[in-house]
Amino acid sequence: MYNNILVPVDVYEIGLADKALLHAQFLAQASTGNIHLLYVTPAFSAVLTRGFISDARKMEEYLINNGKEKLAALAKKMTLDPQHIHLHILSGNIRDRVIELADDLKAEVIIVGSRNPDIQTHLLGSDAASIVRYAHVPVFVIR
């Protein structure tokens, strides 16, 4: 049923991802599918670090390495066979990177965690709402 399940996570908000990961694991086990964990780092530029491009590179490198460690720790918590768990780290706009990777992987579903809703995002978090609005595949929003 679901061969490729994409689960974008914020490695600094692991509690938000826990329920989404449990749901993804359930779906993957039911269909012997693959879970693709994605962490999207912000795109850094010299403008953000007042012209110090080396500082931007150091910050980006730190976020990527830290993201890899935290995604690997999340994967170890799962009871799914490790060969069915794939880690991805991309940089840029969360919505755009999630949708691009889902398209590239030919994912059948995206599973996102959500909290802190407000009226402007129609009772979803802003990233979750944006992914739901623009994704080309079904999106499960788990609270």
N, C-alpha and C positions, 0 to 999 in steps of 0.2 A: 504494500500500500504506500508506504513512505520510504523510498530508498535514500533520499537525501533530505535531512532536516537541518535547517539553519537556525542557530540560536545565538543572536547577538547578545553579548553581556558587557556590562560595565564592571571591570575587575575591581573597581573601588566601591562598588555597591553589590557585593556578593549576595547579601540577603535578598536583594531584589531578583537575583537570578535563580535562587534555590528552587522555587516552585516551577519555574519555566524549565529548568533542567530535569526535574523529576518527571514532568509531563513529556518532555522530549525523549527521555530514556524509556518511558512506558511505550511510546509510539515506535521507537526504534527496535525495542525488544519484540514487539508484536509482529514486526515485519522484517526483521533482520536488516534494518536500515542503518545508515550512517548518520552520526551527529557531527555537524560542523560548528564548532564554537568560534565566534568572531568577536574580537575586541578592536574597536576603532579608536585610534589615537587622534588627537587634534592635529591639524596641519600647522606646523610652526614655520614662521618666516622671520627674516631679519627685522621686519617692522615690529613684530611682537616683542622682540628682545632689544629694541632701540638700536638696531643696526649691527648688533654683534652676532654675526651668522654662526660663529663657533659655539656660542651659547645656545642658539636654536638647535644646532645639530646635537649638542650634548643632551639637551632636554629631550629631544626626539628619541635619541638612542636610549636614554634612561627609561622613557615610557614604553618603548618597544621591549626592552629586556625585562622590565618589571611585568609588563603584560604577558609575556611568554611564561614567566614563572607562575603567575597567578592562574593563567589558563591551564597550565600543566597540573597545578594543584587541584583545580576544579575537576579536571579529567580523571585524576586519581581517585576522587571521591565517588565516581560513578561506578556502578556494578556492570556496566556494559563492557564487552570485550574491547580492549584498548585499540585493536585494529579497526574498530568501527567509530573511533573518535578522532576527529581531525581538527587541528588548531590553525586559526588564521588571524593574522594581525595586519590591519590596513590603516592607512592614515587619510584623514579628510573628513568630509561631512558624513555623519552616521547614516542618515537615510540613504544617501547616494551609494555609499560603500555596501550597505546591506543589500540593496536592490541589485547592484552590479554583481555581487558575489552569488546571490540567489540565482540570477540569470546564468552566470558562468557555470555553476554547479548543477544547473537544471533541478534545483531544489523544488520539492513538491509542497513544502510548507515552511513558514517562518514562525518561530515561537519566541515571543518577547515577554519579559516581565514588565509590569507597570505599577506605578504608584504616584502619589502626589498629584491627583487630577485637579483641574480647575475648569471653569465653565468655558474658557477659550479653546480647550483641547477636547471638548465633548466627552469629559469624564475619563480621558486617557492621559498618560504622560505625553509631553510634547513629542519626544522621539517616537514613541509607540504610535501616536496618532498620525505622524507623518509617514511612518512605514506602512501603516494600514491604508492610508490614502493613496500611496503611489506604488505599492508592490504589485507584481504581476502574478503572484500566487497567493493562496489563502494565508492569512496571518492569524495565529492564535495568540490572544493577549491573556496572560495568566497573572492573576493577582494573588 
